[in-house]
Amino acid sequence: MPDVLTKNELAIIDEAKVLAEKIRGRAKITEELRRIPEETIQELKDTGIIKILRPKRYGGLQLSVETYARVIVEISKACASTGWIASLCAIRELMVAESFNEEAHEEIFGQDPEDVLFAGVYEPRECKVQKVDGGYLIEEGHWMFCSGSLHATWGYFGMYIKDENGEILEQLLMTVPFSKLEIEDDWYTLGLRGTGSNAVRMKNVFVPENRVTSYLDVLNGDFKSSHLRDIPLYSTALFPALILSLGLPALGVVQEMLENFKKGLPYRTAVHMGVKMIKDAASTHTLFATATIKVETAEMYLMNLAKSMDEWADKQEIMPKELRLKALTDIGYANELLKEAMDELLAASGSGFVYDQSPMQRLIRDFMTMHSHRSLSPVITRENYGRLLVGLEPNAIRY
């Protein structure tokens, strides 16, 4: 992978910046609707942002993970909910491309590839599955936090095969038409309100063998898409890519916080600070500089990881296990830095953000909703990496 992005990659980043200005104007209504406006979804499709990681043979752009990362950050600056949906729906294009065979891909993309949009959750809250002739019968399935469910045409879900004692025998991934699922209207939340990340249920749905794959196989680079093996992108480490997709929108949100804070400085008077304007206070200088450095460091970790994933994929080699585990640690650390940066900005801001009309309030709520995601936990990811460093097996089974 060249150090410099290609002309096509730079063009889609520029297009994302232009689209972001339109999306910024809809951020408030997106939150009020509790879903992404259809106009925005169509623009994400028309610009190719949703399809940035889809194979060209199925109508996608087939660009790099780094390009995807930079695009998602631009969209997330404008609207966290839209950035979150763009990030997760686009990363599922990569995951589906790697996880399933040509027969499944033809079934998904064969009719109307322009209409295809993925949503899914890898961890079921409840799942009763039977192996039957020709595939699997999902007797009952329940998945929460299904971002993109209100717009998806195909789903990408994790499921378990268990023994009579309830012990997991096998972890699987499946893809199904979204028409097979029931969407629950349960997304009433602190933040990311516009994502419509409702829970979904499935009952008595047959999934053929060709649309099911071993989760552990694809995590370890045993990808089922033999027809795409000559394309380097589809050797990208699957689980680090998924977790990166969760961390990128948070970077965009806190970058927007920095910009929002800076724009307000010329107009903000100081109280009990020994100066007339907040911008003249030494405490403001220190807090703002500290927040900026932490955001820049978080960006460095996330973008370096995206580049590293591209480099390994370019060699058509799966990223080694220890580097995949370190990747999750880097994402968790970036998440921690972003939270610290937000805290620095709040310390410098006063209490104006408590008003509903404050743009900072929505950014805070959206960020905290992202930050709390268990897969981004700085503590859990560092614990697992620390176990590896001292010669123990990590507790995590997914990396």
C-alpha positions in Angstrom: 0.0 0.0 0.0 1.6 3.3 -1.0 2.1 6.0 1.7 0.2 8.5 -0.5 -3.5 8.0 -1.1 -4.6 7.5 -4.7 -6.5 10.1 -6.8 -9.7 8.1 -6.3 -9.2 7.8 -2.6 -8.5 11.6 -2.2 -11.6 12.3 -4.3 -14.0 10.3 -2.1 -12.5 12.1 1.0 -13.2 15.4 -0.6 -16.7 14.3 -1.5 -17.3 13.3 2.1 -16.3 16.8 3.3 -18.8 18.3 0.9 -21.6 15.9 1.9 -20.8 16.5 5.6 -21.9 20.1 5.3 -25.4 19.0 4.1 -25.5 16.3 6.9 -24.5 18.9 9.5 -27.6 20.9 8.6 -29.8 17.8 9.4 -28.1 16.7 12.6 -30.9 18.1 14.8 -33.8 16.6 12.8 -31.9 13.3 12.6 -31.9 13.1 16.4 -35.5 14.1 16.5 -36.5 11.5 13.9 -34.6 8.8 15.8 -33.3 7.5 12.4 -31.2 8.7 9.5 -33.3 10.7 7.0 -33.9 8.8 3.8 -32.3 11.7 1.9 -29.1 11.2 3.8 -29.1 7.4 3.2 -29.5 8.0 -0.5 -26.6 10.5 -0.6 -24.4 8.0 1.3 -25.3 5.5 -1.5 -24.9 7.9 -4.4 -21.5 9.1 -3.3 -20.3 5.6 -2.8 -19.5 6.1 0.9 -21.6 3.1 2.0 -19.9 1.0 -0.8 -16.4 2.2 -0.1 -15.2 -1.3 0.9 -17.5 -3.3 -1.4 -15.8 -5.3 -4.3 -15.9 -3.5 -7.6 -17.5 -6.6 -9.2 -20.6 -5.9 -7.1 -20.7 -2.2 -7.7 -18.4 -1.0 -4.9 -15.4 1.3 -4.8 -13.0 -1.3 -3.3 -10.8 1.4 -1.7 -8.4 1.1 1.3 -9.3 0.9 5.0 -7.4 4.2 5.6 -9.6 5.9 3.0 -12.7 4.5 4.7 -11.4 5.7 8.1 -10.8 9.2 6.9 -14.2 9.4 5.2 -16.0 8.2 8.4 -14.3 10.8 10.6 -15.4 13.6 8.2 -19.1 12.4 8.3 -19.0 11.9 12.0 -17.8 15.5 12.6 -21.1 16.7 11.0 -23.4 14.2 12.7 -22.4 11.4 15.1 -25.5 9.3 14.3 -24.9 9.5 10.5 -21.2 8.8 11.0 -22.0 5.8 13.1 -24.4 4.3 10.6 -22.1 5.0 7.7 -19.2 3.4 9.6 -21.0 0.2 10.6 -22.9 -0.3 7.3 -19.7 0.2 5.3 -17.6 -2.1 7.4 -20.1 -4.8 6.9 -19.4 -4.7 3.2 -15.9 -5.8 4.0 -17.0 -8.5 6.4 -19.6 -9.9 4.0 -17.0 -9.9 1.2 -14.6 -11.9 3.3 -17.0 -14.2 5.1 -19.1 -15.8 2.4 -18.7 -17.5 -0.9 -19.5 -16.5 -4.5 -22.9 -18.2 -4.4 -23.9 -16.2 -1.4 -22.6 -13.0 -2.9 -24.5 -13.5 -6.2 -27.6 -14.1 -4.2 -27.1 -10.8 -2.2 -25.9 -8.6 -5.1 -27.4 -10.3 -8.1 -30.7 -8.5 -8.3 -30.1 -4.8 -7.4 -26.7 -4.1 -5.9 -27.4 -0.4 -5.6 -30.2 -1.2 -3.1 -28.1 -3.4 -0.9 -27.3 -2.2 2.6 -26.1 -4.3 5.5 -26.8 -4.2 9.2 -26.1 -6.7 11.9 -24.8 -7.7 15.4 -22.3 -10.4 16.0 -23.4 -11.2 19.6 -26.9 -12.6 20.1 -28.8 -12.0 23.4 -30.8 -15.1 22.7 -30.4 -17.7 19.9 -31.9 -21.2 19.5 -30.5 -22.9 16.4 -30.8 -26.4 14.9 -28.6 -27.9 12.2 -30.9 -29.2 9.6 -30.6 -30.7 6.1 -29.1 -28.1 3.9 -28.4 -25.4 6.5 -29.7 -24.1 9.8 -33.0 -23.4 11.4 -33.1 -20.3 13.6 -35.9 -21.2 15.9 -35.5 -18.0 17.8 -33.0 -15.2 17.7 -32.7 -11.8 19.5 -30.0 -9.2 18.8 -29.9 -5.8 20.4 -28.2 -2.6 19.2 -28.7 -3.3 15.5 -27.5 -0.1 13.9 -28.8 0.4 10.4 -31.8 -1.9 10.9 -34.3 0.7 9.7 -32.5 0.9 6.3 -30.9 -2.5 5.8 -31.8 -5.0 3.0 -29.5 -7.7 4.3 -28.4 -8.8 7.8 -25.1 -10.1 9.1 -25.5 -11.8 12.4 -23.6 -14.0 14.9 -25.2 -17.2 16.3 -24.3 -20.2 18.4 -24.7 -23.9 18.3 -25.1 -25.2 21.8 -25.2 -28.7 23.4 -28.0 -30.0 25.7 -26.3 -28.3 28.7 -26.3 -24.9 27.0 -22.5 -24.9 26.3 -21.4 -23.3 23.1 -20.1 -25.8 20.6 -19.7 -23.6 17.6 -19.9 -19.8 16.8 -21.2 -19.0 13.4 -21.9 -16.0 11.2 -24.9 -15.8 8.8 -26.4 -13.5 6.3 -30.1 -13.2 5.7 -32.6 -10.9 3.9 -33.7 -8.3 6.4 -37.3 -9.0 5.5 -36.9 -12.2 7.7 -36.4 -10.0 10.8 -38.8 -8.2 13.1 -37.6 -4.7 14.2 -38.4 -3.6 17.7 -39.0 0.0 18.4 -36.8 0.3 21.5 -34.1 2.9 20.6 -34.9 5.6 23.2 -31.4 6.6 24.4 -29.1 9.1 25.9 -27.1 9.6 22.6 -26.8 8.5 19.0 -30.5 8.8 19.0 -30.6 9.2 15.2 -29.1 5.8 14.5 -32.3 3.9 15.2 -30.2 1.0 16.5 -33.2 -1.0 17.4 -33.2 -4.6 18.6 -34.3 -7.3 16.1 -35.8 -10.7 16.3 -35.9 -13.7 14.1 -38.2 -16.7 14.4 -38.3 -20.0 12.5 -36.0 -18.8 9.7 -34.1 -21.3 7.5 -30.6 -20.2 6.5 -28.9 -22.3 3.8 -25.4 -23.6 4.3 -23.8 -21.2 1.8 -24.9 -18.2 3.8 -23.4 -19.5 7.1 -19.7 -19.6 8.0 -17.5 -20.3 11.1 -16.8 -17.1 13.1 -13.5 -18.4 14.3 -12.4 -19.3 10.8 -12.9 -15.8 9.4 -11.3 -14.2 12.5 -8.2 -16.2 11.8 -8.1 -15.3 8.1 -9.7 -18.5 6.7 -11.9 -16.5 4.5 -14.6 -18.2 2.4 -14.5 -15.8 -0.6 -12.1 -17.8 -2.8 -13.2 -15.7 -5.8 -11.9 -12.5 -4.1 -8.5 -13.9 -3.0 -6.6 -12.0 -5.6 -7.8 -8.7 -4.2 -5.6 -7.6 -1.3 -8.3 -5.6 0.5 -10.2 -8.8 1.3 -7.3 -10.2 3.4 -7.9 -7.4 5.9 -8.1 -8.7 9.5 -11.9 -8.9 10.2 -12.3 -8.2 13.9 -9.9 -5.3 14.2 -11.6 -3.7 11.2 -15.0 -4.1 13.0 -13.7 -2.6 16.2 -12.0 0.2 14.3 -15.4 1.0 12.8 -16.7 1.7 16.3 -13.8 4.0 17.3 -13.7 6.2 14.2 -16.9 8.1 14.7 -15.8 9.0 18.3 -12.7 10.7 16.8 -14.8 12.8 14.5 -17.1 13.8 17.4 -14.3 15.0 19.7 -12.6 16.8 16.8 -15.9 18.6 16.3 -16.0 19.5 20.0 -12.5 21.1 19.6 -13.7 23.2 16.7 -16.9 24.1 18.5 -15.0 25.3 21.5 -12.5 27.3 19.4 -15.2 29.1 17.5 -16.9 30.2 20.6 -13.8 31.7 22.3 -14.0 35.2 20.8 -17.5 35.7 22.3 -17.2 34.2 25.7 -16.7 36.4 28.7 -14.9 35.2 31.9 -16.1 35.2 35.5 -13.8 34.9 38.5 -10.8 34.2 36.2 -8.9 37.5 36.4 -9.5 38.3 32.8 -12.3 39.7 30.7 -12.4 36.9 28.1 -12.0 33.2 28.5 -9.6 33.1 25.6 -7.1 35.2 27.7 -7.1 32.8 30.7 -4.0 30.7 31.3 -6.2 27.8 32.4 -8.0 27.9 29.0 -4.6 27.7 27.2 -3.5 24.7 29.1 -6.8 22.8 29.0 -7.3 23.5 25.2 -3.8 22.5 24.4 -4.0 19.3 26.4 -7.3 18.3 24.8 -5.9 19.1 21.3 -2.8 16.9 21.9 -4.9 14.0 23.2 -7.2 14.1 20.1 -4.2 14.3 17.8 -2.6 11.3 19.6 -5.9 9.3 19.3 -6.0 10.1 15.6 -2.5 8.9 15.2 -3.3 5.6 16.8 -6.4 5.0 14.7 -5.0 6.1 11.4 -1.7 4.2 11.9 -3.8 1.1 12.6 -5.8 1.6 9.5 -2.5 1.9 7.5 -1.1 -1.2 9.2 -4.2 -3.2 8.3 -3.8 -2.1 4.7 -0.2 -3.0 4.7 -0.8 -6.5 5.9 -3.7 -7.0 3.5 -1.5 -5.7 0.6 0.8 -8.6 1.3 -2.3 -10.8 1.3 -1.4 -12.0 4.7 -3.6 -12.1 7.8 -2.4 -9.8 10.5 -0.8 -12.0 13.2 -2.7 -12.7 16.4 -0.5 -10.7 18.6 -0.9 -7.6 16.4 -4.6 -8.1 16.2 -4.8 -8.1 20.0 -2.6 -5.0 20.1 -4.9 -3.4 17.5 -7.8 -3.7 19.9 -5.6 -2.2 22.7 -4.7 0.8 20.5 -8.4 1.4 19.7 -9.3 1.2 23.4 -6.4 3.6 24.3 -7.6 6.1 21.6 -11.1 5.9 23.1 -9.6 6.7 26.5 -7.7 9.7 25.2 -10.8 11.0 23.5 -12.7 10.8 26.8 -9.9 12.7 28.6 -9.9 15.3 25.9 -13.6 15.8 26.3 -13.1 16.2 30.0 -10.5 18.9 29.4 -12.8 20.8 27.2 -15.7 20.6 29.7 -13.3 21.9 32.4 -12.6 24.9 30.2 -16.2 25.4 29.0 -18.2 26.1 32.0 -21.8 25.0 32.2 -23.3 26.3 29.0 -23.5 22.8 27.5 -26.4 21.9 29.9 -28.8 23.8 27.6 -30.6 21.6 25.1 -29.9 24.1 22.3 -26.1 23.8 22.9 -24.4 21.9 20.1 -21.9 20.7 22.7 -24.6 18.9 24.6 -25.5 16.6 21.7 -21.8 15.9 21.0 -21.3 15.0 24.7 -24.3 12.6 24.7 -23.3 11.0 21.4 -19.7 10.6 22.5 -20.6 9.0 25.8 -22.9 6.5 24.1 -20.0 5.5 21.9 -17.4 5.5 24.6 -19.4 3.1 26.7 -19.3 0.4 24.1 -17.7 -2.7 25.7 -15.6 -3.5 22.7 -13.9 -0.1 23.0 -13.1 -0.5 26.7 -9.6 0.7 27.5 -9.5 -1.6 30.6 -10.6 -4.8 29.0 -8.4 -4.4 25.9 -5.3 -3.6 27.9 -5.9 -6.5 30.3 -5.9 -8.9 27.4 -2.8 -7.3 25.8 -1.1 -7.4 29.2 -1.8 -11.1 29.6 -0.1 -11.6 26.2 2.9 -9.6 27.3 3.5 -11.7 30.4 3.1 -15.0 28.5 -0.5 -15.8 29.3 -3.4 -16.5 27.0 -5.8 -13.6 26.6 -9.3 -13.8 28.0 -10.7 -12.6 24.7 -11.7 -15.1 22.1 -12.3 -12.6 19.4 -9.4 -10.7 17.9 
